[in-house]
């Protein structure tokens, strides 16, 4: 039997895992500077966690969910997105209590699962970076979330990205808009796709997100939700846009933007990248919005919330084209070579000392000939080569060669006690 990975999954091998690590560390650093802390939730949850939050008519629930009955006949689903599990954890662990500082800000970096057609930047097992903020209904919480997404893409070196933004208003606005869409689409129901015919009964807002050719002809003239906003929703949206203007965050008000999950209320947004070398038309790399009723849906108290998610595979695809320098192999700081009887443990101890000072360091565990050790130092991209022989060991010294220009330095073993002292002697 030939052993293969399942369709829609990829092996992230050591030659590329460092690239993922660089992206994730950049995200972690930015989120921590904004005082967001990491949360880790299970990779599978009870099925209703996602069916209740995403909506029974969503593509996620109808077509893409990996769900099954376990040996205890519990209906389980692999998480298709990050928000629902975080909300469940927020409610179950009573993080809404008075002892929790509000807003309660968290981030996650985790694998997700959806059964969909694999393609470039989209797999059945994929990875998502996301943030969630609970407890504030202020427009500044929306601005903070959008700004974090904008600044993360900027720090990573993404080019030609543009913020598309819209608002869904509150529940009353959505109800009025729901009725307007039903009135608009009902006369042409027989011409709609099968999915949209079904959604017309339960959630006509989803028709606006349809990619079916039968539906597209009716979308340009469909009612716009902005025409149904109440004064409070209009004022909130106005404040968000004014803040983005002041922050220099450019945006496009996109009436066709509805997002794919039922839990969104209020402002919704997507950052789209326009790059013809990647795709024919602008494509979303980051999306999110406000979801003020999801905590209540999970039997928690009324709690406003806002967040976003990034598909990491798609982000990596963009960065490999737009900022390959981010992924340049940095190599290691030191490679320790040694020759002569009794020198091996000196190499081990030297590597350990250097690692203790915060440097990356490696030695040859196979103890091959010195010539081969130098070749390995070159192959792993070492910046410096340390040479240890009987003469150096007897004298309590070590020779360090800087590979960029070939300059050599003779140091005392005692120089390995202090990072700054060592750097002062070997750097240009």
URPE-V763255 format. One record per backbone hydrogen bond with DSSP energy under -0.5 kcal/mol. NH is the residue of the N-H (numbers start at 1). CO is the residue of the C=O. Records with the same first field share a line. If there is no record, write none. Layout:
NH: CO ; CO
This chain:
3: 1
4: 2
9: 6
12: 10
13: 11
16: 13
17: 13
18: 14
19: 16
20: 16
21: 17
22: 18
23: 19
24: 20
25: 21
26: 22
27: 23
28: 24
29: 25
30: 26
31: 27
32: 28
33: 29
34: 30
35: 32
36: 31
37: 105
39: 107
45: 77
47: 75
49: 46
50: 46 ; 47
51: 47
52: 48
53: 49
54: 50
55: 51
58: 55
62: 58
63: 59
64: 59 ; 60
65: 60
67: 65
68: 76
70: 68 ; 74
73: 70
76: 68 ; 74
77: 45
78: 66
79: 43
86: 82
87: 83
88: 84
89: 85
90: 86
91: 87
92: 88
93: 89
94: 91
95: 90
97: 94
100: 97
103: 134
104: 134
105: 103
106: 132
107: 37
108: 130
110: 128
112: 126
113: 79
114: 124
115: 64
116: 114
119: 122
122: 119
124: 8
125: 8
126: 112 ; 124
128: 110
129: 310
130: 108
131: 308
132: 106
133: 306
134: 104
135: 304
141: 138
142: 138
143: 139
144: 140
145: 141
146: 142
147: 143
148: 144
149: 145
150: 146
151: 147
152: 148
153: 149
154: 150
155: 151
156: 152
157: 153 ; 154
158: 153
162: 272
163: 250
164: 162 ; 270
165: 252
166: 268
168: 266
174: 170
175: 171
176: 172
177: 173
178: 174
179: 175
180: 176
181: 177
182: 178
183: 179
184: 180
185: 181
186: 182
187: 183
188: 185
189: 186
191: 188
192: 188 ; 189
197: 193
198: 194
199: 195
200: 196
201: 197 ; 198
202: 198
203: 199
206: 203
207: 204
208: 204 ; 205
209: 206
210: 207
215: 212
216: 212
217: 213
218: 215
219: 215 ; 216
220: 216
222: 219
227: 224
228: 225
229: 226
234: 230
235: 231
236: 232
237: 233
238: 234
239: 235
240: 236
241: 237
242: 238
243: 239
244: 240
245: 241
246: 242
247: 243
248: 244 ; 245
249: 244
250: 248
252: 163
254: 165 ; 252
255: 253
257: 254
258: 256
262: 54
264: 261
265: 290
266: 169
268: 166
269: 288
270: 164
271: 286
272: 162 ; 270
273: 283
274: 160 ; 272
275: 273
278: 275
279: 275
283: 273
285: 271
286: 271
287: 309
288: 269
289: 307
290: 267
291: 305
294: 291
297: 293
298: 294
299: 296
300: 295
303: 292
306: 133
307: 289
308: 131
309: 287
310: 129
311: 285
312: 127 ; 310
313: 127
315: 311
316: 312
317: 313
318: 314
319: 315
320: 316
321: 317 ; 318
322: 318
323: 319
326: 323
327: 324
328: 325
332: 381
334: 360
335: 384
336: 362
337: 335 ; 386
339: 388
343: 340
347: 343
348: 344
349: 345
350: 346
351: 347
352: 348
353: 349
354: 350
355: 351
356: 352
357: 353 ; 354
358: 355
359: 354
362: 334
364: 336
365: 363
367: 364
372: 369
373: 369
374: 370
375: 371
376: 372
377: 373
378: 374
379: 375
380: 376
381: 378
382: 377
383: 332
384: 333
385: 401
386: 335
387: 399
388: 337
393: 389
394: 390
395: 391
396: 392 ; 393
397: 392
398: 411
399: 387
400: 409
401: 385
402: 407
403: 383 ; 401
404: 383
405: 402
406: 402
409: 400
411: 398 ; 409
413: 396
415: 412
416: 413
417: 414
418: 415
422: 418
423: 419
424: 420
425: 421 ; 422
426: 422 ; 423
427: 423
